Amino acid sequence: MSTESIANVTVTTRANVYFDGKCVSHNITYPDGTKKSVGVVLPSTLTFNTGAPEIMECVGGACEYKLAGTDTWVTSGPGEKFSVPGNSKFDIRVADAYHYVCHFG
């Protein structure tokens, strides 16, 4: 089951806009200081670089992703997650809007 709502958080109202608007997200912070982002990737093929490890949770739509060092595209749909190591990168391709929660770890 995917995350449908997040209560009791602080939302940064200014959006993070990447790749000429193909990815838009907002940062959220929990009372304990935990940070996540929620956003959408519009139809495109993009490459993201990571600093900290990330877990990408699909809450709507779907994507295909390919982690650095692999040649295999894997599908991720609603309720599914995939992990990306820190200081790495991943390719993502989206045919319809992919709605996500990014958990930083």
Sequence and secondary structure as in RCSB ss.txt:
>XXXX:A:sequence
MSTESIANVTVTTRANVYFDGKCVSHNITYPDGTKKSVGVVLPSTLTFNTGAPEIMECVGGACEYKLAGTDTWVT
SGPGEKFSVPGNSKFDIRVADAYHYVCHFG
>XXXX:A:secstr
       S EE  S EEEGGGTEEEEEEE TTS EEEEEEE SEEEEEE SS EEEEEEES EEEEETT    EE
E TT EEEE TT EEEEEESS EEEEEEE 
